[in-house]
Amino acid sequence: IKKRQQDVVRFLEANRIEFEEVDITMSEEKRQWMYKNIPEDRQPAQGNPLPPQIFSDDRYCGDYDGFFESKESNTVFSFLGLKPTLASKVSVVLQTFHGILEILRLNFL
């Protein structure tokens, strides 16, 4: 999970997409928002979805596998719901090295 988190963060930093971390382990409301906003057909058969989970505002973009596939096919901005020259916000749910889940608020510069 840490490697996947780093991959997403490196891409965002390299493309000057600003982000703000929000710790969802301390907020049941934010954690429930994340679980509720992942479409039912994208939920795992057992347990909770693993980070990173990626959102553009309230729109679910996908998980790390979708992000990676879009990066490989050079369609990641579309995956994120961004146009390379327009401002937008994205949230990425990540798990830190210490096991804390976080939501990153992102702004495309």
N, C-alpha and C positions, 0 to 999 in steps of 0.2 A: 504494500500500500504506500509506503514511504517513497519508493522509486517512482510510482505512478504520480504521486503528488508532486514530486520534484520535476517530472517531465512536464506536467501542466503548468506549473509555476514558471519554469524556464521559458516555455513558449510565451506565456503572458508577458513576462519581463522583457524578452527579446523583441516583442511586438509593441512594447510600451503601453500595455494594458494595465492600468492602475488597479490595485485591489486593497480592500480593508478586511481584516480578519474579524469574524464574529464567532465566539466560542459557544457552540450549541450544547455543550455538556452542562453548562450552567443555566440553560434556558429550555425548559420543557416545551414552551410555546414554539420556539424556533426549531427544535428537533421534530416536533409533531408537524410543523409546517413542511419541513423537508420530506418526511415520510408521506404526508398527505398529497404532496404535489408531484410525486413520481407516479406516472400512470400505472394502473393496475397490471397491465400487460408487461411492464418493465420491472415489476417487483420480483425478487427472488422467490423460488418455491418455498424456501425455509429461511427464517431469520429476517434481519433488516438489510436493506441495500448497503453495500460497502462503498466507501468513498474511493475516489472522487465521483460525485454526482454533479452534473453541470446544468445550470439554469441560466436563461437570459431573461432578466426580470422575473416574471412568474411562469415563463414558458420553459418546460423541461427540454433540454437539448439532448441529454444522454449521459452515459457513464464513460469510464475511461476507455473501454474498448471502442465505443463510437468515436470518441475524441481521437484516439490513435489512428483508426481507419481514415478519418477525415484528414488528419495530418499527413498520412501517407499518400492520400489522393489529392493533396493540396486544396482541400475544400473546408478547412477548419474554420475560416471566418463565416462561411455559410452555416456550418454546424453550430457555431456560437450565436447565430442570428445577427451577425455584425457585417457591416460594410467597412472595408479597410479605411475609409476616409470619414466615416460618420461616428459620432459619439454614441455610446450605448452602455448598458450595464449588464453584467453577467455575474452569477453567483456560482461558486464551485464549492462543493462540500468535500473537505479534505480531512484526513486523519493525520495528526502530527506524530512524530517519533514516540512521544510519550502516551499515545493512545487517546488524545483529546480530539474530538470531532470539531471542525470549524467550518463556517461558511465564509467564503471570501467574496466580498462585494467588489466587482471589477468595473472599471471605467475605461473605455477605449479612448485613447488620446487622439 
